[in-house]
Amino acid sequence: MRKSEMTERQLNERKLVIEKLARAGWKGSDKNKLFDQNLSFQEEAVMEYRNPNMGITVSYSASDESIYINLEELTGANVNLTIPFGDKLDELLKTITDFQDKIDSKNYRENIRTILRKKIPVYVEDDENGPKKLIDDGKGDS
């Protein structure tokens, strides 16, 4: 989608993603600047953050009304999540910024569970079977 094709609501959501994450120390991707020049991209905003243990990329898709999160360990292993946020975008972004500095390969499931507890659906990419909806079973493993 191009910036000129976005609705006012979508533009406001994009602005919220960029501003809220930037205030929390995230860096915007070069794609964001190109998108502002009205080039077309699948994700209208891409923000990146790295703590000592993990890299986190958050992408906003206006057409899917979803946030995509890529969690990448320093070893190169990663987890890809799709989160259709509905009317809970601000709450989702706050949750992400709350765990951004402490998430790692040992506790990422518990941090994802904090999203589920807010009644926001989360799907994990499964290469063999497609996206799988996660549930909070309260056991500590997703």
N, CA, C and O atoms as a GROMACS GRO file, in nm:
protein
  568
    1MET      N    1   0.084  -0.117   0.000
    1MET     CA    2   0.000   0.000   0.000
    1MET      C    3   0.089   0.124   0.000
    1MET      O    4   0.200   0.123   0.054
    2ARG      N    5   0.040   0.228  -0.060
    2ARG     CA    6   0.109   0.358  -0.061
    2ARG      C    7   0.048   0.447   0.048
    2ARG      O    8  -0.067   0.429   0.087
    3LYS      N    9   0.127   0.542   0.094
    3LYS     CA   10   0.079   0.634   0.196
    3LYS      C   11  -0.047   0.707   0.149
    3LYS      O   12  -0.140   0.729   0.227
    4SER      N   13  -0.049   0.744   0.022
    4SER     CA   14  -0.163   0.818  -0.032
    4SER      C   15  -0.290   0.733  -0.038
    4SER      O   16  -0.399   0.788  -0.056
    5GLU      N   17  -0.279   0.602  -0.025
    5GLU     CA   18  -0.394   0.511  -0.030
    5GLU      C   19  -0.450   0.479   0.109
    5GLU      O   20  -0.554   0.415   0.121
    6MET      N   21  -0.382   0.523   0.213
    6MET     CA   22  -0.423   0.490   0.349
    6MET      C   23  -0.536   0.580   0.398
    6MET      O   24  -0.545   0.697   0.362
    7THR      N   25  -0.622   0.521   0.481
    7THR     CA   26  -0.728   0.599   0.544
    7THR      C   27  -0.669   0.681   0.659
    7THR      O   28  -0.555   0.659   0.700
    8GLU      N   29  -0.748   0.773   0.709
    8GLU     CA   30  -0.702   0.853   0.824
    8GLU      C   31  -0.673   0.764   0.945
    8GLU      O   32  -0.574   0.784   1.015
    9ARG      N   33  -0.759   0.665   0.969
    9ARG     CA   34  -0.738   0.572   1.080
    9ARG      C   35  -0.606   0.496   1.063
    9ARG      O   36  -0.530   0.483   1.159
   10GLN      N   37  -0.579   0.447   0.943
   10GLN     CA   38  -0.454   0.374   0.917
   10GLN      C   39  -0.332   0.464   0.935
   10GLN      O   40  -0.231   0.422   0.990
   11LEU      N   41  -0.342   0.587   0.889
   11LEU     CA   42  -0.231   0.682   0.908
   11LEU      C   43  -0.206   0.708   1.056
   11LEU      O   44  -0.091   0.717   1.099
   12ASN      N   45  -0.314   0.719   1.134
   12ASN     CA   46  -0.300   0.741   1.279
   12ASN      C   47  -0.239   0.619   1.347
   12ASN      O   48  -0.158   0.633   1.438
   13GLU      N   49  -0.279   0.498   1.304
   13GLU     CA   50  -0.221   0.377   1.361
   13GLU      C   51  -0.071   0.369   1.329
   13GLU      O   52   0.010   0.337   1.416
   14ARG      N   53  -0.035   0.400   1.205
   14ARG     CA   54   0.106   0.398   1.165
   14ARG      C   55   0.186   0.497   1.250
   14ARG      O   56   0.295   0.466   1.298
   15LYS      N   57   0.131   0.616   1.267
   15LYS     CA   58   0.198   0.719   1.346
   15LYS      C   59   0.215   0.672   1.491
   15LYS      O   60   0.320   0.693   1.550
   16LEU      N   61   0.113   0.608   1.547
   16LEU     CA   62   0.120   0.557   1.684
   16LEU      C   63   0.232   0.454   1.698
   16LEU      O   64   0.309   0.458   1.793
   17VAL      N   65   0.241   0.360   1.602
   17VAL     CA   66   0.345   0.258   1.606
   17VAL      C   67   0.483   0.322   1.606
   17VAL      O   68   0.567   0.291   1.690
   18ILE      N   69   0.506   0.412   1.512
   18ILE     CA   70   0.638   0.474   1.498
   18ILE      C   71   0.672   0.558   1.620
   18ILE      O   72   0.781   0.546   1.675
   19GLU      N   73   0.581   0.644   1.662
   19GLU     CA   74   0.610   0.735   1.773
   19GLU      C   75   0.625   0.664   1.906
   19GLU      O   76   0.718   0.693   1.983
   20LYS      N   77   0.536   0.569   1.936
   20LYS     CA   78   0.541   0.500   2.065
   20LYS      C   79   0.669   0.416   2.076
   20LYS      O   80   0.734   0.416   2.180
   21LEU      N   81   0.705   0.346   1.970
   21LEU     CA   82   0.825   0.264   1.975
   21LEU      C   83   0.951   0.350   1.972
   21LEU      O   84   1.049   0.318   2.039
   22ALA      N   85   0.951   0.458   1.896
   22ALA     CA   86   1.068   0.548   1.892
   22ALA      C   87   1.095   0.607   2.031
   22ALA      O   88   1.210   0.618   2.072
   23ARG      N   89   0.988   0.645   2.101
   23ARG     CA   90   1.005   0.698   2.238
   23ARG      C   91   1.066   0.595   2.332
   23ARG      O   92   1.128   0.630   2.432
   24ALA      N   93   1.048   0.467   2.300
   24ALA     CA   94   1.101   0.359   2.384
   24ALA      C   95   1.239   0.312   2.336
   24ALA      O   96   1.290   0.211   2.383
   25GLY      N   97   1.299   0.386   2.241
   25GLY     CA   98   1.435   0.354   2.198
   25GLY      C   99   1.447   0.272   2.072
   25GLY      O  100   1.557   0.230   2.035
   26TRP      N  101   1.336   0.246   2.003
   26TRP     CA  102   1.339   0.170   1.880
   26TRP      C  103   1.388   0.257   1.764
   26TRP      O  104   1.373   0.379   1.767
   27LYS      N  105   1.446   0.193   1.665
   27LYS     CA  106   1.494   0.262   1.544
   27LYS      C  107   1.403   0.228   1.427
   27LYS      O  108   1.362   0.113   1.410
   28GLY      N  109   1.373   0.328   1.347
   28GLY     CA  110   1.292   0.306   1.229
   28GLY      C  111   1.375   0.251   1.114
   28GLY      O  112   1.492   0.287   1.098
   29SER      N  113   1.315   0.164   1.037
   29SER     CA  114   1.380   0.108   0.919
   29SER      C  115   1.387   0.214   0.808
   29SER      O  116   1.308   0.308   0.806
   30ASP      N  117   1.482   0.197   0.717
   30ASP     CA  118   1.490   0.287   0.602
   30ASP      C  119   1.362   0.281   0.519
   30ASP      O  120   1.329   0.376   0.448
   31LYS      N  121   1.289   0.169   0.526
   31LYS     CA  122   1.163   0.156   0.453
   31LYS      C  123   1.063   0.265   0.495
   31LYS      O  124   0.982   0.310   0.414
   32ASN      N  125   1.070   0.306   0.620
   32ASN     CA  126   0.976   0.407   0.669
   32ASN      C  127   0.993   0.538   0.591
   32ASN      O  128   0.894   0.601   0.554
   33LYS      N  129   1.117   0.578   0.566
   33LYS     CA  130   1.143   0.702   0.492
   33LYS      C  131   1.096   0.689   0.348
   33LYS      O  132   1.039   0.782   0.291
   34LEU      N  133   1.120   0.573   0.288
   34LEU     CA  134   1.077   0.550   0.150
   34LEU      C  135   0.925   0.548   0.141
   34LEU      O  136   0.868   0.598   0.044
   35PHE      N  137   0.860   0.489   0.241
   35PHE     CA  138   0.714   0.487   0.244
   35PHE      C  139   0.660   0.629   0.252
   35PHE      O  140   0.559   0.661   0.189
   36ASP      N  141   0.726   0.714   0.331
   36ASP     CA  142   0.683   0.854   0.342
   36ASP      C  143   0.693   0.927   0.208
   36ASP      O  144   0.626   1.028   0.188
   37GLN      N  145   0.776   0.876   0.117
   37GLN     CA  146   0.788   0.933  -0.017
   37GLN      C  147   0.687   0.870  -0.113
   37GLN      O  148   0.697   0.888  -0.234
   38ASN      N  149   0.589   0.798  -0.059
   38ASN     CA  150   0.477   0.738  -0.130
   38ASN      C  151   0.514   0.615  -0.213
   38ASN      O  152   0.446   0.582  -0.310
   39LEU      N  153   0.623   0.546  -0.174
   39LEU     CA  154   0.653   0.417  -0.236
   39LEU      C  155   0.567   0.310  -0.169
   39LEU      O  156   0.529   0.325  -0.053
   40SER      N  157   0.536   0.204  -0.240
   40SER     CA  158   0.447   0.100  -0.190
   40SER      C  159   0.526  -0.011  -0.119
   40SER      O  160   0.626  -0.061  -0.169
   41PHE      N  161   0.476  -0.048   0.000
   41PHE     CA  162   0.535  -0.157   0.077
   41PHE      C  163   0.424  -0.240   0.138
   41PHE      O  164   0.314  -0.190   0.162
   42GLN      N  165   0.452  -0.368   0.164
   42GLN     CA  166   0.356  -0.455   0.228
   42GLN      C  167   0.332  -0.413   0.373
   42GLN      O  168   0.218  -0.413   0.420
   43GLU      N  169   0.439  -0.376   0.443
   43GLU     CA  170   0.426  -0.325   0.578
   43GLU      C  171   0.452  -0.175   0.575
   43GLU      O  172   0.553  -0.129   0.520
   44GLU      N  173   0.363  -0.099   0.634
   44GLU     CA  174   0.370   0.047   0.625
   44GLU      C  175   0.462   0.110   0.728
   44GLU      O  176   0.494   0.228   0.718
   45ALA      N  177   0.504   0.033   0.827
   45ALA     CA  178   0.600   0.082   0.927
   45ALA      C  179   0.680  -0.038   0.977
   45ALA      O  180   0.625  -0.145   1.003
   46VAL      N  181   0.812  -0.019   0.990
   46VAL     CA  182   0.899  -0.124   1.041
   46VAL      C  183   0.992  -0.060   1.144
   46VAL      O  184   1.064   0.036   1.114
   47MET      N  185   0.989  -0.114   1.266
   47MET     CA  186   1.071  -0.064   1.376
   47MET      C  187   1.156  -0.178   1.431
   47MET      O  188   1.112  -0.293   1.435
   48GLU      N  189   1.278  -0.144   1.474
   48GLU     CA  190   1.373  -0.246   1.520
   48GLU      C  191   1.431  -0.210   1.656
   48GLU      O  192   1.454  -0.093   1.687
   49TYR      N  193   1.454  -0.314   1.737
   49TYR     CA  194   1.510  -0.295   1.870
   49TYR      C  195   1.600  -0.414   1.900
   49TYR      O  196   1.572  -0.527   1.860
   50ARG      N  197   1.708  -0.388   1.971
   50ARG     CA  198   1.797  -0.497   2.012
   50ARG      C  199   1.831  -0.479   2.159
   50ARG      O  200   1.879  -0.374   2.201
   51ASN      N  201   1.805  -0.585   2.236
   51ASN     CA  202   1.852  -0.588   2.373
   51ASN      C  203   1.977  -0.678   2.375
   51ASN      O  204   2.014  -0.727   2.269
   52PRO      N  205   2.042  -0.701   2.487
   52PRO     CA  206   2.164  -0.781   2.487
   52PRO      C  207   2.147  -0.925   2.438
   52PRO      O  208   2.245  -0.990   2.401
   53ASN      N  209   2.024  -0.977   2.438
   53ASN     CA  210   2.002  -1.117   2.404
   53ASN      C  211   1.921  -1.143   2.278
   53ASN      O  212   1.924  -1.254   2.225
   54MET      N  213   1.850  -1.042   2.229
   54MET     CA  214   1.755  -1.068   2.122
   54MET      C  215   1.729  -0.943   2.039
   54MET      O  216   1.728  -0.831   2.092
   55GLY      N  217   1.710  -0.962   1.910
   55GLY     CA  218   1.664  -0.856   1.822
   55GLY      C  219   1.515  -0.869   1.801
   55GLY      O  220   1.463  -0.980   1.787
   56ILE      N  221   1.446  -0.757   1.799
   56ILE     CA  222   1.300  -0.757   1.782
   56ILE      C  223   1.267  -0.663   1.666
   56ILE      O  224   1.311  -0.548   1.664
   57THR      N  225   1.189  -0.713   1.571
   57THR     CA  226   1.140  -0.629   1.463
   57THR      C  227   0.988  -0.629   1.470
   57THR      O  228   0.925  -0.734   1.474
   58VAL      N  229   0.930  -0.510   1.471
   58VAL     CA  230   0.785  -0.493   1.468
   58VAL      C  231   0.748  -0.428   1.336
   58VAL      O  232   0.802  -0.322   1.301
   59SER      N  233   0.656  -0.490   1.264
   59SER     CA  234   0.608  -0.436   1.138
   59SER      C  235   0.457  -0.415   1.148
   59SER      O  236   0.385  -0.501   1.199
   60TYR      N  237   0.410  -0.301   1.097
   60TYR     CA  238   0.268  -0.268   1.097
   60TYR      C  239   0.214  -0.287   0.956
   60TYR      O  240   0.270  -0.232   0.861
   61SER      N  241   0.106  -0.363   0.943
   61SER     CA  242   0.039  -0.381   0.814
   61SER      C  243  -0.102  -0.324   0.825
   61SER      O  244  -0.187  -0.376   0.897
   62ALA      N  245  -0.126  -0.216   0.751
   62ALA     CA  246  -0.258  -0.152   0.753
   62ALA      C  247  -0.363  -0.242   0.689
   62ALA      O  248  -0.475  -0.254   0.741
   63SER      N  249  -0.329  -0.304   0.577
   63SER     CA  250  -0.428  -0.385   0.506
   63SER      C  251  -0.468  -0.509   0.586
   63SER      O  252  -0.583  -0.553   0.578
   64ASP      N  253  -0.376  -0.566   0.663
   64ASP     CA  254  -0.406  -0.683   0.745
   64ASP      C  255  -0.454  -0.646   0.885
   64ASP      O  256  -0.501  -0.732   0.960
   65GLU      N  257  -0.442  -0.518   0.921
   65GLU     CA  258  -0.473  -0.471   1.056
   65GLU      C  259  -0.401  -0.558   1.159
   65GLU      O  260  -0.459  -0.604   1.257
   66SER      N  261  -0.271  -0.578   1.132
   66SER     CA  262  -0.191  -0.666   1.216
   66SER      C  263  -0.053  -0.607   1.243
   66SER      O  264  -0.002  -0.525   1.167
   67ILE      N  265   0.003  -0.651   1.353
   67ILE     CA  266   0.143  -0.628   1.385
   67ILE      C  267   0.214  -0.762   1.366
   67ILE      O  268   0.167  -0.865   1.413
   68TYR      N  269   0.326  -0.758   1.296
   68TYR     CA  270   0.411  -0.877   1.280
   68TYR      C  271   0.534  -0.855   1.367
   68TYR      O  272   0.596  -0.749   1.363
   69ILE      N  273   0.567  -0.956   1.446
   69ILE     CA  274   0.686  -0.947   1.532
   69ILE      C  275   0.780  -1.060   1.494
   69ILE      O  276   0.741  -1.176   1.485
   70ASN      N  277   0.906  -1.023   1.473
   70ASN     CA  278   1.012  -1.121   1.454
   70ASN      C  279   1.104  -1.111   1.573
   70ASN      O  280   1.162  -1.005   1.599
   71LEU      N  281   1.118  -1.222   1.647
   71LEU     CA  282   1.210  -1.231   1.760
   71LEU      C  283   1.329  -1.312   1.713
   71LEU      O  284   1.314  -1.428   1.676
   72GLU      N  285   1.447  -1.252   1.714
   72GLU     CA  286   1.565  -1.322   1.664
   72GLU      C  287   1.673  -1.328   1.772
   72GLU      O  288   1.720  -1.226   1.822
   73GLU      N  289   1.710  -1.451   1.806
   73GLU     CA  290   1.818  -1.472   1.902
   73GLU      C  291   1.951  -1.438   1.837
   73GLU      O  292   1.961  -1.436   1.714
   74LEU      N  293   2.051  -1.413   1.916
   74LEU     CA  294   2.184  -1.385   1.864
   74LEU      C  295   2.241  -1.504   1.788
   74LEU      O  296   2.331  -1.487   1.706
   75THR      N  297   2.189  -1.625   1.815
   75THR     CA  298   2.234  -1.745   1.744
   75THR      C  299   2.174  -1.754   1.604
   75THR      O  300   2.218  -1.835   1.523
   76GLY      N  301   2.075  -1.670   1.576
   76GLY     CA  302   2.009  -1.672   1.445
   76GLY      C  303   1.873  -1.739   1.446
   76GLY      O  304   1.797  -1.723   1.350
   77ALA      N  305   1.840  -1.813   1.550
   77ALA     CA  306   1.708  -1.874   1.560
   77ALA      C  307   1.603  -1.764   1.577
   77ALA      O  308   1.628  -1.663   1.642
   78ASN      N  309   1.485  -1.786   1.516
   78ASN     CA  310   1.383  -1.682   1.530
   78ASN      C  311   1.243  -1.738   1.543
   78ASN      O  312   1.216  -1.855   1.514
   79VAL      N  313   1.153  -1.651   1.589
   79VAL     CA  314   1.012  -1.680   1.603
   79VAL      C  315   0.938  -1.566   1.534
   79VAL      O  316   0.968  -1.449   1.557
   80ASN      N  317   0.841  -1.602   1.450
   80ASN     CA  318   0.761  -1.502   1.380
   80ASN      C  319   0.617  -1.508   1.429
   80ASN      O  320   0.554  -1.614   1.428
   81LEU      N  321   0.566  -1.392   1.470
   81LEU     CA  322   0.431  -1.382   1.525
   81LEU      C  323   0.347  -1.288   1.440
   81LEU      O  324   0.397  -1.189   1.387
   82THR      N  325   0.219  -1.318   1.430
   82THR     CA  326   0.122  -1.229   1.367
   82THR      C  327   0.018  -1.196   1.473
   82THR      O  328  -0.037  -1.286   1.538
   83ILE      N  329  -0.009  -1.066   1.491
   83ILE     CA  330  -0.101  -1.023   1.596
   83ILE      C  331  -0.204  -0.927   1.536
   83ILE      O  332  -0.174  -0.809   1.518
   84PRO      N  333  -0.326  -0.976   1.507
   84PRO     CA  334  -0.433  -0.886   1.464
   84PRO      C  335  -0.483  -0.809   1.586
   84PRO      O  336  -0.544  -0.867   1.676
   85PHE      N  337  -0.457  -0.679   1.589
   85PHE     CA  338  -0.474  -0.602   1.713
   85PHE      C  339  -0.612  -0.547   1.736
   85PHE      O  340  -0.642  -0.506   1.848
   86GLY      N  341  -0.699  -0.543   1.636
   86GLY     CA  342  -0.833  -0.488   1.655
   86GLY      C  343  -0.827  -0.346   1.709
   86GLY      O  344  -0.762  -0.260   1.650
   87ASP      N  345  -0.895  -0.322   1.821
   87ASP     CA  346  -0.895  -0.187   1.880
   87ASP      C  347  -0.794  -0.178   1.996
   87ASP      O  348  -0.804  -0.088   2.079
   88LYS      N  349  -0.696  -0.270   2.001
   88LYS     CA  350  -0.602  -0.274   2.113
   88LYS      C  351  -0.458  -0.245   2.071
   88LYS      O  352  -0.365  -0.296   2.133
   89LEU      N  353  -0.439  -0.164   1.968
   89LEU     CA  354  -0.304  -0.135   1.921
   89LEU      C  355  -0.220  -0.067   2.029
   89LEU      O  356  -0.107  -0.108   2.054
   90ASP      N  357  -0.273   0.036   2.093
   90ASP     CA  358  -0.198   0.108   2.194
   90ASP      C  359  -0.160   0.015   2.310
   90ASP      O  360  -0.046   0.019   2.358
   91GLU      N  361  -0.252  -0.068   2.353
   91GLU     CA  362  -0.227  -0.164   2.461
   91GLU      C  363  -0.120  -0.266   2.419
   91GLU      O  364  -0.034  -0.302   2.499
   92LEU      N  365  -0.126  -0.312   2.295
   92LEU     CA  366  -0.027  -0.406   2.244
   92LEU      C  367   0.112  -0.343   2.242
   92LEU      O  368   0.209  -0.406   2.286
   93LEU      N  369   0.123  -0.221   2.193
   93LEU     CA  370   0.253  -0.153   2.188
   93LEU      C  371   0.309  -0.131   2.328
   93LEU      O  372   0.430  -0.145   2.349
   94LYS      N  373   0.224  -0.097   2.423
   94LYS     CA  374   0.271  -0.081   2.561
   94LYS      C  375   0.325  -0.212   2.616
   94LYS      O  376   0.428  -0.214   2.683
   95THR      N  377   0.257  -0.321   2.587
   95THR     CA  378   0.302  -0.453   2.633
   95THR      C  379   0.438  -0.487   2.573
   95THR      O  380   0.526  -0.537   2.643
   96ILE      N  381   0.454  -0.460   2.445
   96ILE     CA  382   0.583  -0.487   2.378
   96ILE      C  383   0.695  -0.404   2.440
   96ILE      O  384   0.802  -0.457   2.468
   97THR      N  385   0.670  -0.276   2.462
   97THR     CA  386   0.775  -0.193   2.521
   97THR      C  387   0.803  -0.231   2.666
   97THR      O  388   0.914  -0.210   2.714
   98ASP      N  389   0.703  -0.286   2.736
   98ASP     CA  390   0.725  -0.331   2.873
   98ASP      C  391   0.823  -0.449   2.879
   98ASP      O  392   0.900  -0.460   2.975
   99PHE      N  393   0.822  -0.537   2.778
   99PHE     CA  394   0.912  -0.653   2.783
   99PHE      C  395   1.034  -0.642   2.693
   99PHE      O  396   1.114  -0.734   2.689
  100GLN      N  397   1.049  -0.532   2.621
  100GLN     CA  398   1.156  -0.521   2.521
  100GLN      C  399   1.296  -0.542   2.578
  100GLN      O  400   1.382  -0.599   2.509
  101ASP      N  401   1.323  -0.499   2.699
  101ASP     CA  402   1.458  -0.510   2.754
  101ASP      C  403   1.486  -0.642   2.824
  101ASP      O  404   1.601  -0.677   2.846
  102LYS      N  405   1.382  -0.717   2.857
  102LYS     CA  406   1.402  -0.840   2.932
  102LYS      C  407   1.374  -0.967   2.854
  102LYS      O  408   1.406  -1.076   2.901
  103ILE      N  409   1.315  -0.956   2.736
  103ILE     CA  410   1.282  -1.076   2.659
  103ILE      C  411   1.410  -1.144   2.609
  103ILE      O  412   1.503  -1.079   2.564
  104ASP      N  413   1.410  -1.278   2.619
  104ASP     CA  414   1.522  -1.357   2.569
  104ASP      C  415   1.472  -1.495   2.530
  104ASP      O  416   1.352  -1.522   2.535
  105SER      N  417   1.563  -1.583   2.493
  105SER     CA  418   1.523  -1.716   2.446
  105SER      C  419   1.461  -1.802   2.555
  105SER      O  420   1.390  -1.898   2.526
  106LYS      N  421   1.487  -1.769   2.680
  106LYS     CA  422   1.433  -1.849   2.790
  106LYS      C  423   1.294  -1.802   2.835
  106LYS      O  424   1.215  -1.883   2.885
  107ASN      N  425   1.265  -1.674   2.818
  107ASN     CA  426   1.138  -1.623   2.872
  107ASN      C  427   1.043  -1.567   2.766
  107ASN      O  428   0.940  -1.509   2.801
  108TYR      N  429   1.074  -1.585   2.639
  108TYR     CA  430   0.989  -1.522   2.537
  108TYR      C  431   0.846  -1.575   2.540
  108TYR      O  432   0.752  -1.501   2.511
  109ARG      N  433   0.829  -1.702   2.576
  109ARG     CA  434   0.692  -1.757   2.582
  109ARG      C  435   0.609  -1.684   2.688
  109ARG      O  436   0.493  -1.650   2.664
  110GLU      N  437   0.668  -1.659   2.803
  110GLU     CA  438   0.596  -1.587   2.908
  110GLU      C  439   0.565  -1.444   2.865
  110GLU      O  440   0.458  -1.392   2.897
  111ASN      N  441   0.655  -1.380   2.792
  111ASN     CA  442   0.629  -1.244   2.744
  111ASN      C  443   0.519  -1.243   2.638
  111ASN      O  444   0.438  -1.151   2.634
  112ILE      N  445   0.515  -1.343   2.552
  112ILE     CA  446   0.406  -1.355   2.455
  112ILE      C  447   0.274  -1.378   2.528
  112ILE      O  448   0.170  -1.327   2.489
  113ARG      N  449   0.281  -1.457   2.635
  113ARG     CA  450   0.162  -1.485   2.715
  113ARG      C  451   0.101  -1.356   2.773
  113ARG      O  452  -0.020  -1.348   2.791
  114THR      N  453   0.185  -1.255   2.801
  114THR     CA  454   0.130  -1.128   2.852
  114THR      C  455   0.039  -1.062   2.748
  114THR      O  456  -0.056  -0.993   2.784
  115ILE      N  457   0.069  -1.084   2.620
  115ILE     CA  458  -0.019  -1.033   2.514
  115ILE      C  459  -0.150  -1.110   2.514
  115ILE      O  460  -0.257  -1.051   2.508
  116LEU      N  461  -0.141  -1.242   2.521
  116LEU     CA  462  -0.262  -1.326   2.522
  116LEU      C  463  -0.354  -1.291   2.639
  116LEU      O  464  -0.476  -1.294   2.625
  117ARG      N  465  -0.295  -1.260   2.753
  117ARG     CA  466  -0.377  -1.228   2.872
  117ARG      C  467  -0.457  -1.099   2.854
  117ARG      O  468  -0.553  -1.074   2.928
  118LYS      N  469  -0.419  -1.019   2.760
  118LYS     CA  470  -0.493  -0.896   2.731
  118LYS      C  471  -0.601  -0.920   2.625
  118LYS      O  472  -0.660  -0.825   2.572
  119LYS      N  473  -0.627  -1.047   2.597
  119LYS     CA  474  -0.731  -1.089   2.501
  119LYS      C  475  -0.699  -1.040   2.360
  119LYS      O  476  -0.789  -1.004   2.283
  120ILE      N  477  -0.571  -1.038   2.328
  120ILE     CA  478  -0.524  -1.004   2.194
  120ILE      C  479  -0.475  -1.134   2.131
  120ILE      O  480  -0.385  -1.198   2.186
  121PRO      N  481  -0.531  -1.176   2.017
  121PRO     CA  482  -0.489  -1.303   1.957
  121PRO      C  483  -0.346  -1.296   1.903
  121PRO      O  484  -0.302  -1.194   1.852
  122VAL      N  485  -0.276  -1.408   1.916
  122VAL     CA  486  -0.139  -1.419   1.866
  122VAL      C  487  -0.127  -1.548   1.786
  122VAL      O  488  -0.172  -1.654   1.831
  123TYR      N  489  -0.068  -1.539   1.669
  123TYR     CA  490  -0.043  -1.655   1.584
  123TYR      C  491   0.107  -1.669   1.564
  123TYR      O  492   0.176  -1.570   1.542
  124VAL      N  493   0.157  -1.791   1.572
  124VAL     CA  494   0.298  -1.818   1.547
  124VAL      C  495   0.308  -1.885   1.411
  124VAL      O  496   0.224  -1.968   1.376
  125GLU      N  497   0.410  -1.849   1.334
  125GLU     CA  498   0.430  -1.909   1.203
  125GLU      C  499   0.483  -2.050   1.218
  125GLU      O  500   0.581  -2.074   1.289
  126ASP      N  501   0.418  -2.143   1.153
  126ASP     CA  502   0.459  -2.283   1.149
  126ASP      C  503   0.479  -2.316   1.002
  126ASP      O  504   0.383  -2.325   0.926
  127ASP      N  505   0.605  -2.335   0.960
  127ASP     CA  506   0.636  -2.356   0.819
  127ASP      C  507   0.561  -2.472   0.757
  127ASP      O  508   0.529  -2.469   0.638
  128GLU      N  509   0.532  -2.575   0.835
  128GLU     CA  510   0.466  -2.693   0.781
  128GLU      C  511   0.314  -2.677   0.772
  128GLU      O  512   0.253  -2.727   0.677
  129ASN      N  513   0.253  -2.609   0.868
  129ASN     CA  514   0.107  -2.604   0.875
  129ASN      C  515   0.049  -2.464   0.866
  129ASN      O  516  -0.072  -2.448   0.880
  130GLY      N  517   0.130  -2.363   0.842
  130GLY     CA  518   0.081  -2.226   0.838
  130GLY      C  519   0.068  -2.168   0.978
  130GLY      O  520   0.116  -2.229   1.074
  131PRO      N  521   0.003  -2.052   0.992
  131PRO     CA  522  -0.008  -1.988   1.123
  131PRO      C  523  -0.087  -2.073   1.223
  131PRO      O  524  -0.188  -2.134   1.188
  132LYS      N  525  -0.040  -2.076   1.347
  132LYS     CA  526  -0.105  -2.151   1.454
  132LYS      C  527  -0.143  -2.052   1.564
  132LYS      O  528  -0.058  -1.979   1.614
  133LYS      N  529  -0.271  -2.051   1.600
  133LYS     CA  530  -0.317  -1.962   1.706
  133LYS      C  531  -0.268  -2.014   1.840
  133LYS      O  532  -0.284  -2.132   1.873
  134LEU      N  533  -0.207  -1.925   1.918
  134LEU     CA  534  -0.158  -1.961   2.050
  134LEU      C  535  -0.267  -1.940   2.154
  134LEU      O  536  -0.353  -1.853   2.138
  135ILE      N  537  -0.262  -2.020   2.258
  135ILE     CA  538  -0.354  -2.004   2.370
  135ILE      C  539  -0.275  -1.995   2.499
  135ILE      O  540  -0.165  -2.049   2.510
  136ASP      N  541  -0.332  -1.927   2.596
  136ASP     CA  542  -0.269  -1.918   2.728
  136ASP      C  543  -0.321  -2.033   2.811
  136ASP      O  544  -0.431  -2.027   2.866
  137ASP      N  545  -0.240  -2.138   2.820
  137ASP     CA  546  -0.281  -2.255   2.898
  137ASP      C  547  -0.235  -2.245   3.043
  137ASP      O  548  -0.266  -2.333   3.124
  138GLY      N  549  -0.161  -2.138   3.076
  138GLY     CA  550  -0.118  -2.118   3.213
  138GLY      C  551  -0.004  -2.209   3.257
  138GLY      O  552   0.033  -2.208   3.375
  139LYS      N  553   0.050  -2.288   3.166
  139LYS     CA  554   0.154  -2.385   3.204
  139LYS      C  555   0.296  -2.333   3.185
  139LYS      O  556   0.389  -2.390   3.242
  140GLY      N  557   0.315  -2.228   3.109
  140GLY     CA  558   0.449  -2.178   3.087
  140GLY      C  559   0.505  -2.213   2.951
  140GLY      O  560   0.610  -2.159   2.914
  141ASP      N  561   0.442  -2.299   2.875
  141ASP     CA  562   0.483  -2.331   2.738
  141ASP      C  563   0.369  -2.300   2.644
  141ASP      O  564   0.253  -2.330   2.673
  142SER      N  565   0.400  -2.238   2.529
  142SER     CA  566   0.297  -2.210   2.430
  142SER      C  567   0.289  -2.322   2.330
  142SER      O  568   0.208  -2.317   2.238
   0.00000   0.00000   0.00000
